[in-house]
Amino acid sequence: YVSAKTRQDWIDVSDSFAKEITPAQKVTIQKFWQLQLKLARMLDEAGVPMMTGTDSSGGAIVAGFSLHQEFALLAQDGFTPLKILQMTTLNPARFYGREATMGSVEVGRDADLVLLDANPIESAKNLDRIYAVVRNGVFYSHDALDQELRGLAH
């Protein structure tokens, strides 16, 4: 869902990086990643509110899809499915001071929803099982979403 040029640029940068990095630097990067995971767990244990959202533009980040990759990484790091769901819904609403209109499903709230085929509290993998989306009160079926994606594919 990105242009061929963008994909090639990502590959070129990755290949260049892989050729120039030393084995010692690879070990350092891996240790840094482990420290980032440990920090995320420590922040959570300390009650620091966190949000999901790796959908910024940048190398190898495709909006929407990368968020689902983040769900998987958080689950692998020991975050519960409920915590991941809250980090994606309720916590952003709190951050933006919009709890009265978003972050949960209630009468009078914004009609922006992702409807799932399975309970996201049972498994973070169920966050990937999108049945439909309601955006600005308009219902988009799974088939309509797939058709939209096919139109965006490069």
Salt bridges, closest charged atoms under 4 A:
ASP9 OD2 - LYS5 NZ 2.90
ASP44 OD1 - LYS83 NZ 2.98
ASP77 OD1 - ARG41 NH1 2.06
GLU99 OE1 - ARG94 NE 3.20
GLU106 OE2 - ARG109 NH2 3.14
ASP110 OD2 - ARG98 NH2 2.84
ASP112 OD2 - ARG135 NH1 2.69
ASP128 OD1 - HIS68 ND1 2.43
ASP146 OD2 - HIS142 NE2 3.23
